[in-house]
Amino acid sequence: MSLPRMSKTHQNLWKSINPKNPTAFSSLISTKTHTPSSNPISTKTHADPFLPNPDVGHVADGLISIFTNQPFSPDNPNLKHFASRITPKAVECVLNGLKSWKVAHLFFTWASNQSGYTHNCYTYNAMASHLSRARQNAPMKALAMELVGSNCYMTPGALGFFLRCLGSVALVEEANILFDEICKKGLCVPNGYSYNCLLEAVSKSGLIELVEKRMKEMRDAGWDFDRYTLTAALKVYCNAGKFEKAMEVYNEMHEKGWVDAHAMCILVLYLCKWGEVDKAFDLIERMEHQNLGLNEKTFRVLIHGFVKESRVDKALHLFDKMQKTGFSVDVSLYDVLIGGLCENREIEKALSMYSEMKDLGIQSDVRILRKLILAFSDEREMIRMLEESREDLNEEGMLMLCSSVLNGLVDNGSVDRAYQLLQAMMKNESDVDPAVKKKVHPTTLSFETVIDGLLKFGKLPMALSLLEDVNRIGCKANVRIYNNVIHELCKSNKLEESFKLLREMEQSGIEPTHFTHNSIFGCLCRREDVQGSLNLLKEMRVCGHQPWEKHSSLLVKQLCQHGKAAEACHFLDKMVEVNFLPGLVSYSTVIHGLLKNQEVDQALRLFQDICADGYCPDAVFYNILINGLCKAKRVSEAENFLIEMVMKGLVPSVVTCNLLINGYCKNGDVDKAMTCLSRIFGEHREPNVITYTTVIDGLCKAGRIDDALVLWNDMAKKGCAPNRITFMALINGLCECGKPVEALAYLHEMEEKEMKPEIPVYSAVISALVSNQNLPPAT
């Protein structure tokens, strides 16, 4: 839906926007007709021609006293006295007189339960005012539902007020439902004010279609749009990022003389968010020419926005306007402005603002000082700034600042500068005469920050140098520093240095952690140092530290790869002796190594032993066994393990079936391979290219080329594309079966698919072609 009479483009914004009729404009500002912002918290939207009833005041005062006196008792005898005398007016007075939303809610609920009493629209609004101000969304939702269910009649003004309360806590959906239900039940005939309040609530959500729908309803009901209607439309288009639509609304407001400070502030804020900084600033200047000032919140948001868009110049100009307008400035504004100047490397301006802030008596904080210090490129200037910061910070704040500066350098990747700054702090430490001047002292945390940064960037020698300095200047290295350095030493295979630091830790009274021991254990395992690993495991058992499975399984894997499966078994046995149970991964790795070394019986015995010890091998473990047995041509035993696998509730995968199929084919039992393939289809699983390739190769080697071609075609129908190995298996099979012409056709197809055959494939095709022509041998 397009809004009525919104025709001019947004370019009109940059023309003069002086009101055409200043008198009419002033009258619009002063009028309260259909104004959602009138009576912001009062629920007295009705006129009371009568003087206050003295009894109402007496009842209200009495109830306020009872509900505010602690502890409150529902059995208070005075409550029964007042219960029969309460009226909606008295309840409204009590609610308006209570300060706590919880007490107000308690009273509201109590009043609801009194015999003969019914809430009216004003009591509901008084309660809604409490809940919305306290941002209590859940009770506010419940109150809206209760209002709908109560069939309470509402004046248009009261309905509007309740809608605004819902909107203030972003309960847009609830506001819409309430509006529809109240109107559907005939409990209120909404007027322009009611619609404007609803539009104001919805505008915060960015739901354009809903706002346009409500505006159409409003127009169809005979209510004209006013400045508040269009302000809501402006806001919703801004929230939704619809720049063109927002400008159409703005231009219509401008033509009607309805543009006020609030509408312009909405547009300025969103121009800034859209990155249109210059246009936003231009609009601010036009507001000044019309004597329409920004409020404090808008000043703050715009300053932050301009700095975010790297337009610190505009932010400073706005900051100056804000001060001249009389609004107070605080440390948060100086923080964002100084931060922006530091990012732009305008250090002198940043320092000038810092001095201005101190002259105004505004206490600095760690964030501002950190930004200033990190902006310096010279470590001596950083040290000077740190020293001067002692005037503004206590010891705790100073420690936070030093840590923050070093962290900032490390996070930015400037680890060399962090190292140099720490060195300068240590030099400062040694040169100082404590009686003359306090200096900036490096702490353990300072060293930890820099050492960690150096290690991350691979600067291990510099980190080791700082570790030596920690104890030299009177600081004490903590467990994190030792752990990080030992870990990097182990990664660099510097085992002797790692053990040296481990002993140094123990002598300093610092207990190694599981991380310390596992770092060294990992290094020993990577070295395949079985005895050294076992010795460290004994130490770890004393400390109660569990070795990491990834390290022990790596040692076992490397030993097996180098043909030392027996030594790997010995290592696992010794682990058990020191009360560490190896994981399944370690055992599966050893069994795989034994099978690879053709020590099948030992592998099976180990498998039986671990099952007896309570281990539950998974499908991957069984696949390792089945694969090893098939390669050893013990396919029947592999079949037994498949059966055992199923009995234990494990589901054989296509990989498991592929292993068995390969075993059958290598054993010359192609029929069993075909049966296994049929079983895969019967279980509604899809064989993969490896499955098809293995069976096709087996059929070709068994001389069953026709069956191989049938399976090849079936493979294509199933959508499984043959790979290079599949093509070569079929081509070799065709050549072996005396079908060189067909083999040549598949060779050409293979080349068309940009698959490169191996040289023996070419040789097989050529030999088959020559044999097929019965050429005499060369002499």
N, C-alpha and C positions, 0 to 999 in steps of 0.2 A: 504493500500500500504506500502511496506517496502522500505526503502531508499536504493539505489544501493550501494553495496560494504560496508555495515555497518555490519560487521560480528562478531567482537570480543566482548566479554562480558564486563560488567562494571568493572570487577575485574582488568582489565588492568590499571585502573586509579591509583591504588596504586603502580604500578611499576614506574620506573623512566620514566619521560616524557621529557627528554632532546631532543631537535630537532635533527633528524638524519643528517640534512643538514643545519648547522647554516647559511651559505651564502644564501641558497634558502629561509630560514625563514626570514632573514633580508630583502631580496628583496621583499618578499610578503608583509611585513609590510610597506615598502616605496612605493609600487605601488599604483596607483590610479585607475587602471582598474576595472570597475564594483564595485566601492566602494560606498555603500550607505552613508557613513559618510563624503565623500568629499563634499566640497562646502555646508556647513550646512545651510547657509542662503542666499547665493548669487544666483540669478537666471541667471547669465551670464554663462550658460552652452554651449554657442556657441562661436566660435572664431570670432573676428572682425578684419579683416586684414586692415581696414581703420582707419585713424585718426578720432577723434571725430569731428562731424559736429558742427561748432560754433553756427549755428542757433538752433540746438537741445538744447544746453546749455542755450541759451538766452530764448527760449520758456519755458524750464523746470524751470528756475529761476523765470521767470515771473509768471507762474502758481502756483508755491510753495508760492510765496509772496501773491498772491490773495487768495489762499485757507487757508493760515495760519493767515492772518490778520482778526481780529475779530472786529465787527461782519461780517461774510461772507455774501455777497449779490450775488444771482444768476444773478442779473441785472447789475452787474459791466460791464461797457462798454469795459474794457480791455479783458474780457472773449471772446467777439465776435471777437476781434482782433486776439487772440491766437487760437480760435476754428478752423479756417481754416488752421492753420499751424501745428497742432499736428500730430505726427506720433507715431507708436508703440514705437520707440526708445525714443522719448520725454516723452511719458506716463510712460515708464519703469523708466526713470530717475527721474520723479516727484515722483512716488510711492516709489522709493528707498530713496528719499530725505525727505519724510514725516515721522514724528515720531508717530503720532497718527493714530491708525487703523480706527477710526471714520472719520477723515479727509481724509485718504487714500480711504476709501470706498465711501465717498461723491464724491471725485474727479473721482474715477473709474467709478461710475455711470454716472457722468456728461459726461465723455469722451465717454462712450458707446452710449450716445444719440446724439453725434455730427454727422452731415451729412457727409457722405463720409469716416468716420473713422471706422475701425474694429480692435478689439484687436487681438494680436497674442499670442502664447504660453508663451512668456516671460512676457507680461503684466499680464496675468492670474497668472503666478507663483509669480510675485511681489506682487500681491494682496493676494494670498494664503499665502505667507510668513507673511504678516501683521496679517491676521486673525488667523493663527495657533499659532503664538507667543502670541497673546492676548487671546487664548483659546475661540474664538468666534465660537462655533459649528454651530449655526443656519445659520449665514451668510456664513460659510464655506460650508455647505451643498448646499445652494442656488448657490454658485459660481461653485461648481462641476456640478450641473444640467445645469447651464448656459453654462459652457464649453462644455458639451456634445451636447447641442442644437445648439451651434455656428458653428459646423463643422470646428473648427479650427485645422489645421494641427499641429502636435507636433513632435519634435525630441524625440528620445528615452530618452535622458537625461532630457528634460523638463517634459516628462510624469513621469519619476521616481521622479523628485523633487515634483511634485504636489501630487503624491501618498504618499510621505513621510510627506507632510504637513497634509494630511488627517489622516494618521496613528498617527501623533503626538497628535491629539485630539481624538483618539480612534474611528474615523469614518471608521471602517473596512468594513462595508457593502457598504458604498459609494465608498470606494477605489476599491472594486471588481467590482461594477457596472461600474464605470468610465473606468477601464481598459478594461472590456469586450466591452463596447460601442465604445470606441476609436478604438479598434482593429477591431470590426465588421464593422465599417464605413470606414475602411481603412485610417484613419487619422494618424496612426503611426504604424510602424513595430517595436515592442519592442525588445530590446536586453537584454543581461544578466543583465545590470545595471537596466533596467526597472523592470525585474522580481525580482531582489534582493530587490528593493525598495518596491514592492508589498508584497513580503514575509516578509519584516521587519514590514510593517504595520499590516499584518494579524497575525504575531507571538505574538503580545501583547494580542490577544484575547483567545488563547488556542484552536482555531478551527483546530484540527489536520487534519481532512479530507480535509479541504480547502487548507491547506499548502501542503499536499501530492499531491493533485490534481494539484496545480500550479507548483510544482516541476516536476511532470511528463510532464506537458505542456512545461516547460522550456527545459527539456531534449529532448523531441520530436521535439522542434523547432531548435535543434542543438546547444544549449548553454550549456557549461559545468558548473558543480557546482564549486563554489570557496568558500573561507572561509566565505564570507558574506552569501551565500546561506545556508551553514550548521549552521552558527550562528543563523539564523532565525529559522531553524529546531530545534536546541537545545533549543531555547527560548520557542517555542510553546509546546514542550514536557514537559519542566519544568513547564510552566504555567498550563498545563493540569494534572500535577502530575504523568506523565508516566516516572518513574525513569529508567526502563530498556531501553526504547527507547532513553531517553536523553543520557544515558551512551553509547549506540551504536553510536550515532552521535558524542559524544565527542571523542570516541576512533578512529573514522575515521579521525576526525580533527587532532588528535594526530599523527596518522600514516602519514598524509600528511604534517605535520609540520605547520599546520594552527592554532594551539592553541595560542591565544594571551590573554592579560590581560582581555579584554572585555568578551571573552568566559568563561574564568575561573571564573570571577566575577559572571557571570550568574549562573554557576553551584554551586559556593560557597553559594550564596544567597539562592538557592533553596534547597540545602542540609541542610542548617540551618532551613528553613521552614519545611522540612520533618522530623526534629528532629534528623538528622544525624550530630550532633554537632562535634563529634570527627573527622569524615571524612572531614567535612568542614574545620576544623582547620588544618588537615593534608594537605589539598589541598592548603591552604594559605601558609604554610611553603614551599611547593614545588614551589609555585609561586615565593617566595623569592629567592630560589636557581636558578631560571631561570631569575632573575632580572625583573619579571613581578609584578609590584606593584598594590595595590588596590587604587581606587580613594577615595576621601573624602566621597562621598555618600555611597559607599559600606562599608567603615569603620563604618559609623554611623548605617546603617541598620544591620550589623552583630553584633555590640555591643548590640543593642536593642534585636536582636534575641537570642543571647547567654544568656542574662539576663532572657529573657522570658522562656528559657528552663532550668532555674536554674543553668546555667554554668557560674557563675560570675567570676570564675577563668580564664576561656578563654576570657571573655569580658575584664577583667583587662589587660590581656596579650596583647590583640588587641589594647586596649586603649593606652598602653605604646608604641606599634609599631606606632600607629597613630601620637603620639606626636613626636617620633623620626624621622618620615617621614617628619615632618614640617607642618602638617595640624593643623589648629587652633582648639582648643576645647572650648566648651562653657558650660553654665549652664545646658542645656538640657542633655548633656552627663553625667555630674556629677550627675544630678538628677536621671537618670536611674541606674547608677552604685551604688550610695549611697543607693537607694531604694532596689536594689538587695542584697547588703550587710546587710541591716537592716532586710530583710526578712529571711536571713540565720543566723541572730543573731550574725553577725560578727561586733559588735559595735565598737571595737577599730579600725578596718580597715575603717569603715564608717567615724568615727571621723577624722582619718588621712587624708582621701580624702577631707573631709570638710575643714580641715586646709590648705591642698594643694591648694584647690580652692580659699580660701581667700588670700593666699600668692600670687597667680597669679593675684589678683585684680578683680576676677570674683565675681560680686555681687550675694549673695545668695537670694533665694526667699522662700515664705511661704511653698511651696511643700516639699523642701529639709528639712527645719527645722522641719516640721511636722513629716516626716518619722523618723528623728533622735530622736525626743522627744518621739514618740510612741514606739520606740525600747527599751527604758529604762524600767526596771521593778520596779525601786524605784522611788516613787513620789518626793523624795528630789532631785534626779538627774534631773527629769523632770522640777522641779521648777528652778533649777540652769541653765538648758539649756534655759528655757524661759527667764530668766533674762539676760543671755548673748546675747540672740537674739535681745535685744534692740539696740545693736551696729549696727545691719544690717538692722533693720526695723524702719520705722516711726510709729507713733501712730496708724494709720489706719492699717498698715501691722501687727502690734502687736496684735491688736484686732482680725484680721482675723486668725492669728496663734493660739491664745488661743482658739477661737471658733473651729478651724479646729482640734486641738488636742483633745478637749473634744468630738467633734463629732466623731472623729476616735475611741475613747475609747467606746463611746456609740454604734456606729455601729458594733463594734466587740463584743458587748455583755459584755464588761468590765465595767458595770455601777458602780460597787463598787469602781473600781480604779478611775473612773471619779469623783465619790463622794469624795474620799480621796484626789484627786488632788485639787478639788475645796475647800475642807476644808483646805488644806495646803496653798492655795492661800489666803484664808481669814485670817489664822493665820499669814502669812507673812505680810498681810495688817495691822494687829493690832500691830505687833512688829516693824514695820519700823520707822525709824527717817527720815522724808522727806528731811531734810537738809543734810543727809549723803549720801543716795543712793535711787535711784528710784527702786520700786519693781513692780511685776506683779499684776495688779489690776483686780479682777473679775468684770465682767460687768453683766448687766441684761441678755444679750444674753448667757453668761456663765451659769447662773442659769437656764435659760429656757432650754438649751440643756440637762443639767444633770437631771433636774426635769422631763422632758419629758421621758428620758431614764429610770429613776427609776420607773415611772408610768407604762411604757410598760412592765417592769419585775415584776410588782406587789409589789414594795417596797414603798407603800403609806406613812408609817410613816417617812421614810427618806426624801421623797419629801416634806412632811409637815414641817419637821425640816428645810429644806433649804428655804422654803417659808418664814418662820419666820426670817431667817438670811438675806434675801434680803433687807428688810427695815432697819434691825439693822445696817448693814455696810454702809448704805447710798445709796444703789441701790433702784430702784423702780420697783416692780413687774408689768409686763405689762398684758394686757388682755389675751394674750395667756397662760401665766402661770396660771392665775386664772381659765381660762376655763378648762385647762387640769386637774387641781387638783379637781375642782368642779365636773367635769365629772366622775373622778375615785371615788370620795366620793359617788356620786349618785349610781354608779354601785355597790358599797359596802354597799348600803342602809344606808349610814350615812347622813341622811337628815338634821339633826340639824346643823352639821358641815358645810354642803353645804350652808345653809341659812346664817350662820355666815360669811362665806367668801363672799357671795353675798353682804351682808351689808357692809363688809369691803371694797369691790370694790367701792361701791357707795360713801362711805365716803372719799375714796382716789381720787374721781373725775374720776374714770374709769367707763365708761358706759358699762353695761352688753350688750352682743350681743344676737342674737336669739339663738346661741349655748348655752350660759350660761343658759338662761331661759328654753330652751327645755331639757337640762340635768336634771334640778330640776323637771320640769314638768313630765318627764319620770319616775323619782323616785316616785313621788306622785301617778302617775297612776298605777305603779306596786304595790304600797301599797293599792290600791283601796280607796285612800283618796279623795273622791269626793269633799268635801268642800274645802280642801286644794288646789286641782287642780283648782277649780273655782276661788278661791282667787288669785292664781298666774296668771290665764288667764286675770283677770282684770288688773294686773300689765303689762302683756305682751301687752294688747291692748293699754295702755298708751304709751308704748315704740314702738309700731308699729311692734311687733314681732309676726309672725304667728306660732301657735302651730303645731307640726309635727303630721300628721295623724296617724303615726304608734303608737304614744303614746295614743292618745284618743281612737283609735280603740282597743288597748290592754286593756284599762280600761273597755270599754264597754264589751269586750269579757269575761273578768274575772268576771264582775258583773253578766253577763248572765249565766256563768257556775256555779255560786253559787246561782242561782235562784233569782237574783235581777234584772230582766229585767226591772221592773218598775223604779227602781233607775237609770238604764242605760238610759232609756228614759228621765228621769228628767235631767240627766247630759247633754244630747244632747240639750234639750230645753234651758237650762241655757247657753250653749255655744252660741246658736243663740242670746240670749238676750244680750250678750256682743259683738255681731257682728262678731262672728267666725262661719263660716258655716262648719259643720261636713262633711266629705267625704262620698262617697257611701259605702265604706267598713264599716264605723261605723254604718250607718243605716242598712246595710244588716246584720251585726252582731246582732243588737238589734232585728230586725225582726225574725232572726233565733232563738234568745233566747225566744221571745214571743211565737213563734210557738212550740218550745220545751216545754214550760210551758202550752201549750194548750190554750193560749190566742190568738186564731186565729183571732177573730174579731178586736181586738186592733191592731194586726199586719197588717191586711188589711187596717184599717183606716190610720195607719202610712204610709203605702205604697202609698195610694192615696194622702196623704198630701205632701209627698216629690215629687211625680210626678207633683202635682199642683205647687210646688215651682220651677219647672224647672229642676229637676234632671232627668237624662236619665238612668234608670237601664239597666245593661247589662245582657247577657245570664246567668251568674252565679247567679245574683240576682234573676232572674225568676226561676232558678232551685231550689233556697232556698224556694220560695213561693210554687212552684208545689209540692215539697217534703213534706212540712209541711201540705198542704191541703190534699194530698193523705193519709198521716198518720192519719189525722183527719177524714178520710173517706168522704171527700168533693171533690170527684174526678171530678164531673161535673164542679166545680169552677176551678179546676186545668186545665181542658180542655180549659176553657175560657181564662185562662192566656196563654196557649200555642197558641191559636188563636191570642191573642193580641201581643204576642211576634213576630209571623210571620208578622203581619200587620205593626209592627215597623221596619221591615227589619232585625230582628235578626234571625239567623239560628239555630233551635233546634239541639242540638248535640245528639249523641247516649245516653249520660248520661241523657238528658231530657227525651228521650223516655223510658229509663230504669225506671225512676222514675214513669212515668205514667203506664207502664206495671206492675210494682210492686203494684201500687194502684189498678189497675183493678183486679189483681190476689187476693190481700188481700180482695177485695170486692166480690170475687166469680164470677167476670165477665171475665172468661177466654177467651171468644170469642172476646171481645174487645182487650184483650192483644194480641191475635193472629192477629187481624186486624192491630194493631199498629206495630207488628213485620213485617207484609207484607208491611206496608208503608215504613219501613226502607229499605227493599229489593228494593221496587219500586223507592226509591230515590237514588239507587246505593250506599248505604252506608253499611258497614259491621257491623252487630251486634257483640258485644263482648261476652265473656264467662258469664258475669253477665246477659246479656239479655237472653241468652239461659237457664241459670240456673233458672232464675225467672219464665220463661214460663213453663219449664219442671216441676218445683215444683208446679206451679198452676194447670197444667193438672193432675198431680198425685193426688193432693188433691181433684180435681173434679172427680176423678175416671176414667179419660180418659187416662189410661196407654198406650193404643195402639198409641194414638196421641203423647204421650210423647216419646215413642220409635222411632216413625217416625222422630220427631224433633231431637232426639239424633243422629240418623243416618245422618240426614241432616247437623247437626253440624260438624260431622266428615268429610263429603264431602267438607264442606266449609273451612276445615283446622283449625277449632277452637277447641283446645284441652280442654276437660272437666277438671275442677279442683276438689278438694276434696269435695267442697260443692255440685257440680253438681252430683257427684257419690252418695253422701249420700241422696240427694233428690230423685234420681231415685230408689235407693235400698229401701228406705222407702215406695215409691209409689208402687213398685212391691210387697212388703210385705203386704201392705194394700189391694191390689187387689188379694191376694191369689196366688201369683206366687213366692214362696220362692226359687224354684230351680234356676230361672232366677236371682233372687236377690243374691243368693249365688255365681253365676257365675260372676256377676259384682263386688261383694265383693272381690273375688279372683283377678280379674283384677285390682281392686283398690290397693290391697296389692302388686301386682307385680310392679305397678308403684310407689311403696314406698310412698303411701299416707296412713296415719293412720286414720281409721274411729273413730268416737266417740263411747263410750260404748253403748249408746242407739241404735246405728245401729246394733251392734252385738245382742243386746237383741231382736230387731225387727225381725231379720233374724231367730234367734232360735225359737221365739214364732211362727213365720209363719210356720217354718218347723214342729214344734210339732203339730200345728193346722191342717196342711195338712195331717198328718198321723192319725188323729182322735184318738189319744191316750186317754185313760180314765184318769181323774184327779187323782193325788196322794192322798192316804188316810192316 
